[in-house]
Amino acid sequence: MKSRWTLLLILVFALLIQVLGADYYKALGLNRGASDDQVKRAYRKLALKYHPDKNKGDPEAAKKFAEIGNAYEVLSDSEKRRIYDRHGEEGVKQHAAQGGSGGGGQHDMFSQFFGGGFGFGMGQQDEEPETPKGDSIIVDLEVSVKDLYLGKNLKVARDKNVIKPAKGKRKFNCKNRMVTRQVGPGMFQQYAQQECEECPNVKLTRESDTLTVEVEPGMPDGFEILFFEEGEPIVDGDPGDLKFKIKTAPDQKFQREGNNLYLTYFIDLIDALVGFEHEFEHFDGHPVTLFNKGITIPGQVVTMKGEGMPVHNTHKQFGDLIITYQINFPKKLSESQKQQAKTLLTGTF
């Protein structure tokens, strides 16, 4: 039996999604050109995974269940989907306010989709016979430190296998049936006979495609961005998934470790001795001031709070910038410069 706490969480998160807005395609791991069947399969897969009865007391699962429910309610309705594609979530809200059809709640929608007999923990079957699925593809996506700091939509070109119609017919859904045949007086022979259905033939062809990958600010290394059913296709089954795994690309200036940025900063010898104040522009354009009023020694480390990477999915929180100062020593000094240095350092004038 569902607890009041679980239902309250679902209602709260559903309200938050409506207020803050959401990307319905992203919630289901789909592209905007996804078919109706893809929308249904994506919802089914995620709804089973995040249903509150399977994740009791988990607020993140309740939030995700509400997100995918809202997404499916819109994308499974041709009129709502058309409005959403043109005007976004605000357009869908206005349509509902003007008397458009509304949803019956996350659990009502779930029951309608799976049937009223669906249940968890009641001895009932929560999975239909599994459909064969093609291989999933995981691709390392190198992203610059700047793009991971600011966030960016990246265009990724790829070649992929696509199932196309072909000439002729093919056999599928083959099953073995045991057949008994009399071969003589009182003698019988039993053997397996294969029975198959016929359907139009298909073939695999290669096609070029371009995907838009949304890189969000602060995405950590190893974070996976899902594209539902964009992996390898399979005849008489569902395509696999495509996942882009974030990998921070090497940078000439910064090194990233988690939410922190590391910078080796070179200053001249005179600045190291008498102090300095320098400024550089961060990725988003705001100035960062580096200074030291005293003597700076080679390898000196300074931490600047809040000047590192944005923390993914956390509003206005940033890691730190850790600076290691190094000195640009002159390669050669004239005799007069040597004497001046001795005078300065020994204090003899």
Helices and strands as residue ranges (DSSP letters): H 4-20, H 24-28, H 36-50, H 59-75, H 78-97, H 106-114, E 137-143, H 145-150, E 152-184, E 187-215, E 224-227, E 242-248, E 254-257, E 260-268, H 269-274, E 276-281, E 287-292, E 300-304, E 321-328, H 335-346
